[in-house]
Amino acid sequence: MAALDLFGRRWSLRILWELRAGPLGFRPLQKQCDDMSSSVMRQRLTELLDAQVVHQLPDTRYELTPLGWDAYQALIPLVHWADRWAATIDPPPADHPDHRPTEHASRPDTAVD
């Protein structure tokens, strides 16, 4: 349950998500996280550092550790689900290039990849 507590805290998953593209310094990471407050950013980074999910480089940038990469990989199915969920709630217009029929939307027991 400790992982759920860690990742359930506001901004923790967002920080993990933003670091997927590579190391970032404090301010660039803060900007990518919609300018969250500095105190919350410091607190979350400290928690992620303590959990060995994030590592601080000698140049002070932050990056994902191997455990952090594993956590990021675990998020990918959730991102796919979120895309399907968003399309169900607010489907694109039929003439939009991203429009795909939602044939599985009414069958929650059906897995869609």
C-alpha positions as CSV (number, residue, x, y, z in Angstrom):
1,M,0.0,0.0,0.0
2,A,2.9,2.4,0.4
3,A,3.2,2.8,-3.4
4,L,-0.5,3.7,-3.6
5,D,0.0,6.3,-0.8
6,L,3.0,7.8,-2.7
7,F,1.4,7.9,-6.1
8,G,-1.9,8.9,-4.7
9,R,-0.5,12.2,-3.5
10,R,-1.3,15.1,-5.8
11,W,1.4,15.8,-8.4
12,S,3.4,12.7,-7.8
13,L,2.3,10.9,-10.9
14,R,2.5,14.1,-12.9
15,I,6.2,14.5,-11.9
16,L,6.8,10.9,-12.9
17,W,5.1,11.5,-16.2
18,E,7.0,14.7,-17.0
19,L,10.4,13.0,-16.3
20,R,9.7,10.3,-18.8
21,A,11.3,12.4,-21.6
22,G,14.5,12.8,-19.7
23,P,16.1,14.8,-16.8
24,L,14.7,18.2,-15.9
25,G,15.8,20.9,-13.5
26,F,13.5,22.1,-10.7
27,R,12.1,25.2,-12.6
28,P,11.6,23.5,-16.0
29,L,9.8,20.6,-14.1
30,Q,7.7,23.1,-12.2
31,K,6.7,24.8,-15.4
32,Q,5.7,21.5,-17.0
33,C,3.6,20.7,-14.0
34,D,1.5,23.8,-14.5
35,D,3.6,26.0,-12.2
36,M,2.8,24.0,-9.0
37,S,4.0,25.8,-5.9
38,S,7.7,25.4,-5.0
39,S,6.9,24.0,-1.6
40,V,4.7,21.2,-3.0
41,M,7.2,20.5,-5.7
42,R,10.0,20.2,-3.1
43,Q,7.9,18.0,-0.9
44,R,6.9,15.6,-3.8
45,L,10.4,15.4,-5.1
46,T,11.7,14.6,-1.6
47,E,9.1,11.8,-1.3
48,L,10.0,10.5,-4.8
49,L,13.7,10.7,-4.0
50,D,13.2,8.8,-0.7
51,A,11.2,6.2,-2.5
52,Q,14.1,5.8,-5.0
53,V,11.8,6.5,-7.9
54,V,13.6,9.7,-8.8
55,H,17.3,10.5,-8.6
56,Q,19.0,13.9,-8.5
57,L,22.0,14.3,-10.9
58,P,25.1,16.1,-9.9
59,D,24.0,19.1,-12.0
60,T,20.8,19.1,-9.8
61,R,18.4,17.9,-12.5
62,Y,16.0,15.1,-11.7
63,E,15.6,11.9,-13.6
64,L,13.7,8.6,-13.2
65,T,15.5,5.7,-11.6
66,P,15.0,2.1,-12.9
67,L,12.2,1.8,-10.4
68,G,10.8,5.1,-11.7
69,W,10.9,3.7,-15.3
70,D,9.0,0.6,-14.1
71,A,6.4,2.8,-12.5
72,Y,6.1,4.9,-15.7
73,Q,5.7,1.6,-17.7
74,A,2.9,0.6,-15.3
75,L,1.1,3.9,-16.2
76,I,0.9,3.3,-19.9
77,P,-2.2,1.0,-19.7
78,L,-3.9,3.7,-17.5
79,V,-3.1,6.3,-20.2
80,H,-4.6,4.1,-22.9
81,W,-7.7,3.6,-20.7
82,A,-7.9,7.4,-20.1
83,D,-7.8,8.0,-23.8
84,R,-10.7,5.6,-24.3
85,W,-12.6,7.1,-21.4
86,A,-12.1,10.6,-22.7
87,A,-13.3,9.6,-26.2
88,T,-16.4,8.0,-24.6
89,I,-17.3,11.1,-22.6
90,D,-16.5,13.6,-25.3
91,P,-16.1,11.8,-28.6
92,P,-14.6,13.7,-31.5
93,P,-16.8,14.7,-34.4
94,A,-17.4,12.0,-37.0
95,D,-15.3,13.9,-39.6
96,H,-12.4,14.3,-37.2
97,P,-9.3,12.2,-38.1
98,D,-9.1,10.8,-34.5
99,H,-12.7,9.5,-34.7
100,R,-12.9,5.8,-34.1
101,P,-16.2,3.9,-33.4
102,T,-16.6,3.1,-29.8
103,E,-18.1,-0.3,-30.3
104,H,-16.7,-1.5,-27.0
105,A,-17.9,1.4,-24.9
106,S,-21.1,-0.3,-23.8
107,R,-19.3,-3.5,-22.8
108,P,-17.2,-2.8,-19.8
109,D,-16.0,-6.5,-19.6
110,T,-14.4,-6.2,-23.0
111,A,-10.7,-5.4,-23.1
112,V,-9.6,-3.0,-25.8
113,D,-5.9,-2.6,-26.7
